[in-house]
Amino acid sequence: MKLSNMLLWSSLLLAVVPQAWGQASAIPSQPHLLVKGEAEREVMPDRFGISITLRSIDKDPGLARERAQANATKILAAFKAQHALPDSVQASALSITPEYRYEDQTQVFSGTRVQRSLAARFKTLEDVRRLLAGLQTSEELQVSGLTTSYSDEAVVRADLKRQAAQQTREAARRLADAYGVRLGGLYTITEVAPNFSYGIEAGRWPGLPAPPPIPLIDAPEPRPNDVVSEALEAGSLTLSENIYAIFLIAQ
């Protein structure tokens, strides 16, 4: 049986579409097998982040700065009181810019805007709930972000890569056996979906390279003078890795 640039699919591959492979030379001219391995894992988040934006506007720049700094001091104290991870606390430099408004299509100077962002991560969702319960949001103090993450994500992703790579080896062996050919060496392996150079439309790889869904903590949009709701829930995180490998067919 003559094989000339024949692409063999497995159930792992589904269908094929041109994607970004990186270099055109990644596809060999000799007969080969292209396989995909994928692995994913659901993990429960163990890090909970919050971002807070402070903004004060006054025609006296000094007063605007003092209010922003006073709010920053309160927030940093609240972070510490609710056991924020020390190495996670971040505070941006003060941003000072003029503020304008429009009246009858005329630009009117409103004052000087002083802005700063603070952020921190916590080990438990309960710490975040207590922090939010103690905040009084306003035009000068707003919760701008709530996120979840997993502290051992790098370790999990490394393991998922190994699983996905093992899938490519097993898929290549099954395909070679099914077609009665022998596998040669591994030509290339990558995390990026390949760009086919066969001169044909070969279909589509469904959903690639779609990122895994990363749920955020469910919190209502804060409004001035409202206390941010404590009804927060954190869903699981889906971590996934894809590996694409080309194996040569022994001649």
N, C-alpha and C positions, 0 to 999 in steps of 0.2 A: 504494500500500500504506500503510495507516494504522498508525502506530506510536504507541502510548500506553504510556509507562512500560515499554517492552519491554527486558528485559535479554538481551543477546546474549552467548553463551559462546564462547570459543575453547578450543583444546586446552590452552592455558596455564592456563585457569581451572579445569579439571576440573569440580568441582561447587561449590555455593554453600550457605552456612549463615549464620545470624545470628551475627555476632561484634561486637566493640566497635569502632565507627567513630569515636566521640568526640562528634560532634554529629549530631542527627537531621537537621539541615539539610544535611548533607553529600551526601545523595541528592537530586538535582534532580527537579523535577516534570515537566520536559519530557523528550522522548525522548532517550535517551543510551546509551552503551556503557560497560560496566565491564570493565576488563581487568586482568590481573595479570602482572607481570614478576618473574622470579626468577633469581638468579645465585649461584653458589657456587664456591669454589676451595679446593683442598687445599694446605696449606702445612706445611712442616716447622718445628717449634718451634725457636727460637734463644735462648730464655730459660727457665731452669729454677729454680724457686723451692723453698725449703724453710722450714718453720716449726718452731720448737722451743719446747716449753713447759718451764719450770723451776718446780719446786714443792718447797718444803722445809717440814717440820712439826716444831716443837719447842716444848716448854713455855717455853723461853726465847726470846722474840721476837728478841732480838739474835743468837742463834746461828742461828736459821732464816734471818734476813736475811743473815748473813755467808755461809752456805752457798749461798744463791740468788745472791748477788752474785759469789761465787767461780766458780760455774758459768757465770754470764753472761760473766765476763771470759774464761774459757776458750773459750766459744763464739764470742765476738766475735773473738778471736785466730785461731780456726780459720777463720772467715769470711774474714778478711783473707789468711790463708795460702793459701786456695784461690781467691783472686782474685774474691771477691764484688764485684759492681758497687757502687761506693761510694754512689751515690744510692739504692740499693735496700735498704740495711741499715736495719732498723727494730727498735726496742726499746721495749716498752711500759713504763709506770710500774709500780712494785711494787704489788701488791695484797696487803693484809694483812688477814686475817679469822680469826676463831676456828674451830677444827676440833673436831668432836664425833664420837663413835662411840656405838653402843648396846650395852649389856651387860644382859641379862635385862630387856629392854624399858625400860631406864633410860638416859637420855642422859648420857654421861660426856664431860667435857672432855678432848680429846687434846692440845691445844696451839694454837699460833698457826701458821697457814698463810701462807707468803709465796710469791707466785706472780708470774711474769713471762714474757712471750712475746718471742721473738726471731725475726726473719725476714730472709731475703736472697735475691737472685736471682744466677744465674751464667750465663756465656755458653756453657758447654759442660756436657754431661752428665757428662763425665769429672771435672770439678771437683766435682760433687755426689757422685759415687762415692767420690772420695778423702776428701771431708769425712765421709761416712757411715762409711767404713772406720776413721776415727780416733775415732769417737764410741763411748763406752761408755754405753749407755742404762740407765736405772734408774728407780726410782719418783720420783726427783728430776729426771731429765732424760729427756724423751721427744720423739721426732719426731712432731709433730702434723699435718704436712701436706707433701705434695710435689705441685707443679703445673708445668704447661708453659704457655708463651705465645709469641706472635710479636711481635717488636718493631715491625714495620711494619703491624700490624693495621689501624690507622686509615687508612693509605694504601690498603690492599687493599679495605677496606669502602667507601671512597669510590668506587673504581673499580667495585666490584660494584653499587653503587647506580646508577651511570651505565649499566651494562649492563642492569640490570633496568628502568630507565626507558626505554631504547631498545626493549626488548622490548614494553613497553606501547604505544609508538607504532606499532611494526610490527604488533602484534596488532590494534590498533584499525583500521589501514588495511585489513588483510586482511578483517576482519569487515565493514567498510563496503562494500568491493568485492563481497563475497559476497552482501550483501543489497541491492545497488544503491542505496545511500544515500551522502550526502556527510557527511564529518565537519565538525563545527563546531569551536569552541574547546575547550581543556582546561578542564574545570570544577573538578576538584580532583585532587590527588595526595597520597598518604599512605603511610606504612610500616605502618599498622594495618589489619587486615582489617575490611571494612565491616559495619555492622549494617543489614540490609535492612529497608525500611519499606513493602514491597509488600503486606503482609497475607496472604502465603502462606508455606508452608514450602518452601524452595528447595533443600534438600539440605545438603551439608556440604563445606567446604573441607578435604580430608584433611590431617591433620597440622599444621594451623596453629592457633596460632602456636608450633609446637614448636621449641625451641632446637636449634641444631646440636650434634652430639655433640662433647664436648671431652674427649679421653682424658687421664687423669692418668698420671704415672709409676707403673709397677707396682712397688710395694714392699710387703713383708710387714708385718703389724702388729707394731710393736716390742714386745718383752717385757723386763722388768727383767733387767739383767746380760747381755743379748744384744747383739752388734754387729749393726746393721742390715745386711741383705744388700746386697751390691754389685750384684746381678743386676737392674739397672734398665734399662728400655727406654722410649723415648718414641715414641709413634705420631704420625701426622700430625694436624693440626687441620683441621676443616672450617669455613670461614667462609662464611656465606650472608646474603643480603639479599633482602627481598621488597618490591615496590612495587605499589601499587594505584592505578589512575587511572580517572577518569570523564571521557569525552569526550562532548560534546553532539553530537546529530545535527542537521545543518543542515536547516532547514524550507524 
